[in-house]
Amino acid sequence: MNEPNPTSVLSESTSETQPSVYEMIREDIISARHEPNARLKVADLAELYGTSTNPIREALQQLRGEGFVVMEPNRGARVVAIDEDFVRDIIEIEVLIEPALTKWFVSIVTDADIAELKAVQADIEKLNFADPRQHGELDTKFHQLIYDRHYNRHAAELWWKHREILRAISRRFPTSLSRRQAVLREHRELIEAISAQNAERAAAVVARHVEGSGRHIIEQMGVARRVKPPKNSI
């Protein structure tokens, strides 16, 4: 590529540098350190994260755009509940975006692209979920190989944004054995469909892959909610 890819640059920067103020606030919302419906005051956040107010305001605007907070007139930012409905809404969008990005990739794929996909998949299978964070990075790399070159940068960047949100949420929960097996199987099926230049089949595999991942996160969130002890329990 002649120009830097925004999603590639973003993935490299987030993995090689300290978390930004935005990332820290997002993580604290996802982990419920900032509770649902809590008010987020700029001055308080600046003190909490050891920064000035401008980065906080910028982070809150970005979080609003991603649906993590809502802005209310004269009342500032309020935390949105990161619950099953939140994840469902993202998955419904991704089921539309990712198959479309995949179909376009099939139309331009090269032997070198397929070889690279197979190499990343080999690394994923070798790791076999032993390190969740490393698996997440490899899995992201696998899908970026398919989406990164798409001409519609808005769609590719929206995928990236949703990918980071879901990855942050999923880190809180274990991945079941059945889901692990499904991920590996679906990746293999996707490579086969792309290699065969079968765009419709590749899109169908990706749609199933997205739906399965979303369903697993939602199920794990439900389990965690049901077993969470009351705040007043000892």
C-alpha angles and dihedrals in degrees: 000000000000097000130046113264110235094216092048092049090048094050092050094048095048092051097045105039138054116279114274123236088257092054093048093051091045091051091049091051092049092048090047094241081127099047124222112278092012117144115245110211115197096221093048092048092048090055093044094051097035098240142107123273097255096068088047092053091047091049092050091052090051091047090050090054089053094047098249094117137020125216118223124193112263091353104074126214127349126192117248118221110259095215141134092287090054091054093043091056091053093047092051089056094045092052086063099041105042099052089050092050090047094051090054091049090055088058093058104028119133133200088254090055091052091048090052092049090051091049093053091045089052089054090049092051093045091052090046094192093301091135112033095198094049090046089053091053093048092046090051090049090052093055094040089060086062100040107030099084097047113130093225100080092179091060093044092048092048088053090050093050092050091044092056092047093051092044090052091049095045092054087074093063138055120248111237120234091244092053092048090053091047092051093053092045094048092049090053091048090049093052090049092051093047091048089051090050088237102149097176093052092046091052091049092051091050092049090052090046093053093045092049093050092047093047090051093051091048092049092050091048089052092051092049091049093050095049097041109116119235115267092244095051119111 
